Amino acid sequence: MSATATLRKTPLNGLHRRLGAKMVDFGGWDMPVEYSGLIAEHLAVRTGVGLFDVSHMGDIQFRGPGSLEAVQHISMNDASRLQVGQAQYSAMLYPEGTFVDDVIVHKFSDNDYLFVINAGTREKDYEWVRAQARGFDCHVNDYSDYYTQLAIQGPKAQETLQKLTKAELSQVKFYWFTWGTVCGLPNTLIARTGYTGEDGFEIYVPSDEATSERVWNEVIEAGAEFGIVPCGLGARNTLRLEAALSLYGHEISESLNVWEAGLDRFCKLEKGAFVGSEALKKVQAEGGPEKKLVGLEVVERGIARDGYRVMDLGGNAVGYVTSGSPAPFLKKNIALAYVPRSLAEPGTEVAVEIRNCPVKAKVVPLPFYRKPKKG
Amino acid sequence: MAYPANYKYTREHEWIDVSGKTGTVGITDHAQDSLGDIVFVELPKVGDKVEKGKVFGSVESVKAVSDLYSPASGTVTAINEELTTAPEKINADAHAAWIMKIELSDPGEVGGLLSAEDYEKYAQEETGH
């Protein structure tokens, strides 16, 4: 069996190849990493609009009167605060307080919730959810293969998508969603969410190839006047890094807990017990985490990369980079890294070991990039 | 992009243009295309000794680091300082954007490298189409 035969493909795989995208194996998926060039794609999203195929993401739906209770039990944010049409960032935890995965929870109705989960953890997540939801009065279903998920991201995303739907997009607030006809497809989920640190929408359309390609092409046509470009996973990664959004397997994992990852504001211990809450309380009671996720800006010449060691000024290895890259919009070399709590204050000077050479870096506040307020 | 017939090529995707005892070294168009947007070039220093098949520097794109392997042995006589501030010149024209010039210690070494035609075939096979 050849390696490519085992890779999974989204319904837009043929289109990406026809567009000349460079393809990579991403968590077992054959995905476009870039089309015209990573930097151009990144900048299009910061200044105009870009289109991403994110159909590899998974979708798990909870249905039934016990849905909220199940969701509360297996995710750390407080889903009882959601209104119909609202979404929240959350995570599923192991009893140790470490991560199964991070998720976006959407409230469709009082008895109906949707988790959008990561591609590389789809099977693991679904198994976990099914096991944990047993005993609650709800059905859990994996709808991942039913949807082609497209992300339209950037300050011109609303104007682009508005041409293709009568739904009043200006009324949809960030991290809210609506249903509307998009490209003639009725009852399409339109969520004002994304993974770029920019304004934008994610739409969920039927996953047959013809429909998927038609919608893709209509979005490209609608965004042409704003310079829309297809964007690959390369730009998706640098965009999320500038916005300091966590990536599973990097900033969060089954060996890192919520306090270490700095996701405190999405973890609601006061809502009552949930999987992982006891362990997290214990860490708090014992004085908090020993290491913290911080932002680094490389001060000297050099690029910090995933896995590079972080040193203190005495030359001792004290931590490691989880994600590091040149930041195309900020034009700096940035990184997310775990360091001891004593070195986590912004302004602290450290070094990143780049090919056996300590290169000076400093701790900076997160996020590196924040989208400008509308004004 | 065409591979100049007067250059020789390595399987690590460097080219060398030999004139007398001087070799000019860069990376191939295939290499720049695989890397994507190049944002950083770590150059050797003038006077450095380089050895055939050994690392003499690196190029970095947004997403990856790639070591540079010297196509021949010798002493560095010049480096392309322009690449420090404008590394994207390699993306624009990889076969013109040279990285270093070396005085060859054994010009005969270059004979074992790939011709343009052989390199092009090799690069195509590596890409898999």
Contacts between the chains, C-beta under 8 A, distances in Angstrom:
chain1	res1	chain2	res2	distance
A	22	B	36	7.4
A	33	B	63	7.3
A	34	B	36	5.9
A	37	B	36	6.5
A	37	B	37	5.4
A	38	B	36	5.4
A	38	B	37	5.3
A	38	B	61	7.6
A	38	B	62	4.8
A	38	B	63	6.5
A	39	B	37	4.6
A	39	B	39	8.0
A	39	B	62	6.4
A	234	B	36	7.0
A	234	B	62	6.7
A	234	B	63	5.3
A	237	B	63	7.6
A	238	B	62	6.2
A	301	B	40	8.0
A	302	B	40	7.9
A	303	B	39	7.4
A	303	B	40	5.7
A	303	B	60	5.5
A	303	B	65	7.5
A	305	B	65	6.4
A	325	B	62	6.1
A	325	B	63	7.2
A	326	B	39	4.8
A	326	B	40	7.3
A	326	B	60	7.9
A	326	B	62	5.4
A	328	B	37	8.0
A	328	B	62	6.5
A	355	B	58	7.5
